[in-house]
Amino acid sequence: MRVDYSTLSKAVASLTDGETDIVALMATLACEIHHSDERFDWTGFYRNVGNETLKIGPYQGRHGCLVIPFSRGVCGAAARRCTAQIVDDVNAFPGHIACAASTRSELVLPVRDGRGALLGVLDIDSDRPAAFTAADAAALQSILDATFAR
């Protein structure tokens, strides 16, 4: 089953209409995104807690890393650069943090509020190599922006 981003976008908009609590929004998106595609093995948010540090937020899947500095891993790179990170082979990514041994590829997107401030990152792991495309990144970024930057 591959995600239908149009349907996912409509579902997320409907479920989050009027909600402003960041954690509630993250929890809802983590659940909806995770269950939308069989490629998504772990789906969750790491929140920007200041001091160039990310802490785990709502997620779906096995346990995740609790704390990630901006200076390490794919999530840190996405936070530091405020750009999407598509990694086809996590073992080839310098400084990759192995939260789960089963992860083969990763997509991480910045999450910003309406002023452009970094709230955190959305991290999606797959147990398949090269599971993510630029089209996945663009569609998911659009959903994030519509949800958090309103």
N, C-alpha and C positions, 0 to 999 in steps of 0.2 A: 504494500500500500504506500503510494507516494502522496505527499501532502498536496491538497488543492488550496493554494494560497488565497484565492478569492473567497472561498468558503471559510477558511480559517480567519481571515481578516474580518469578515462579517460577524462570525461567532464571537471573536474577541471584542469587537466594538459593542455588540449587544450585551455581553456579560459585564463589561466594564463601564458602561454608560453611567455617568454621574459619579463614579468612584474617584476619589482623589488620594486615598491612602496608598502610599508607595508599596508597602509590603503586601497589601491585598491585591494590588495590580500585578505584582511580581508572581505571587502565588497562583493567580488565575492564568496568567500567560504561561508559566512553567508547565502547568497541567495541560492546558489546551495544546500547546506546541508539542510537548512530549508525546502525547497520544495521537498526534496527527500524521506521524510517519514512522514506519518501522526502522528506518535508518537511525533514529534518535535513541541512543542507548542511555544517555544521561542528559538532562536538560535542566538548567538552573541559572540562578543569578548570583553574582558576587557583588556585594554592595560597597561603594566607595565610602569608607569610614574616616577618611582624612589621613594625613601623614603618608600619602602614597601607599595606602594599604586597602586591600579588598578583603571583606569577610563574607563568608557564605550566607546566602539568603535562601528564599524558597527554592526548592528543587524537586525533581522527580527522578527516581533511579536509586542506585546504591549510594553509599556515603560519598561525600566530596571532601576536598581539602577545606579546612576551616579558615585559614588565613593565607592570602597570596600577596606578596609585595608587588608593586608596579614593576619592579626590576626583574621579575622572574616569570617564566612560563608564557604561554599563549595568552592567558587572561591578562597578565601584567602588560604584555605588549599592546593588547587592544586598549587597555586603560591608559597607558603611557602615551600612545600615538593617537588615541581617540579615533581609530579606524578599524574596519573589519579585518579579521585575521582568518584566512582559510588555510588550514594545514592538512595536506594530503597524507602525510606520514609524521605522526607526532615524535617518533624516535629520531627523525632527522632534524627536528626543531631544536636549536641550541637553547639550553636552559629549560627544556620542557619539564613540567612537574607532573609526575605520574601519580595521580590520585587513584586511578584504577588501572590495573595491568591490562585489562581488556581493551582499552581505548587505542584505536588505530589512527583515527583522523578527528579533526576538531574544527568547529566554527565558533568564533567569538565576536560579538558585536557590542559596540558601545551603547549605553543607555543614557540619554540626556534629557534634561527637563526643558521646558519651554524657553529658558534663557540660554540654553546650550551648556549648562553645568553638568558635569559627569556624575550621574547617580550610581553607576556601576557598569557591569557587563553581563550580557547573556551568553552563557557557555553551553554549547551543544556538542556532545561527544558521540562518536559512533564506533562500533566494534568492527567496522568495515574500512578498509583503506580508501582514500580519495572519495569519501561519501558526499562531500558538499561542493556546490558550484557557486559561481558568482550570482546566478539567478536566485539561489536560496538566500544568499546574503542580502541581496537587494530587496527581496520580498519580505524577509523577516525584519530588516531595518525599517522598512516602511510601516510595518505593524508596530514596532517599538516606538517609532517617532509619533505615530497617530495616537498611541496610548499614553506615553509619558511626556510628550512635548506640547500637550494641549493647554 
